[in-house]
């Protein structure tokens, strides 16, 4: 069998990093010659602004969600009082001899009040649950802010260094395998679930 | 009538902690405390008499998977049911949670009925 010369461990990766360094230098020189360095500098300078704008959105949506939750809490307490009073009224009407028979609409109205108040309470629960948008959008915003910080760091390094230096692999690269938060575009992806039913089916198929 | 239990809700977003706490209250579980990450949760669990944990996964300092692992390797805590309520929708995350000993997995956004259903399933398995 033909023997291939063995490459010493680490030699291949050293070569790769040298090539990457050369490409980075060429890219840097090309940007400088073409006058793109200034444009790149402008982009880098805009990134902190974009990050602070996103953080502003996250803060404001959080405050809005809190405000809604405060009002929902207040309204739920009021609805619960209406339900309680309505039931007391039902009992009172039923206790007065002949009243429910003479004026059946009284009992009907008081029962309606209880029913409507319970329905409003259920709607308030839905409004409360809808505030989870703050958590879901907040996670996405945090992720974009982190990504922008990584891009800024890398663009800055490209701008400031005339030649690539440093130890290969020392850069804090964006890691796509960390927890990814809410799935923004599930279309065409088979590695994610799209709802609770998918979660239940997956767990059931595995015997959990 | 729900079995009285002390819940710990773990989530880095205060809005979500509040929503889960209110939902638990509506379902009949009024005794609940909150923690904003796994480190704080673990400290509270070791110093409080909790019977149930509802935890997010994606959190700073100590995430939900790490918290689950810490709970399951602690002799005094490993009996606690941990229900994951999270936006992490990757199948590998769901499998990891199940293999790590999570009692249930709810993907956000969710409904009150889903939470109630999962809690009832867990209580049933616990013989409550």
Interface residues (C-beta under 8 A of the other chain):
Chain A: X62 X65 X66 X69 X73 X125 X128 X129 X131 X132 X133 X134 X135 X136 X138 X139 X179 X180 X181 X182 X183 X186 X191 X192 X193 X194 X195 X196 X198 X199 X202 X203 X206 X208
Chain B: X11 X13 X14 X15 X16 X18 X19 X22 X23 X26 X57 X58 X63 X87 X88 X89 X90 X91 X92 X93 X94 X95 X98 X105 X106 X107 X108 X109 X110 X111 X112 X114
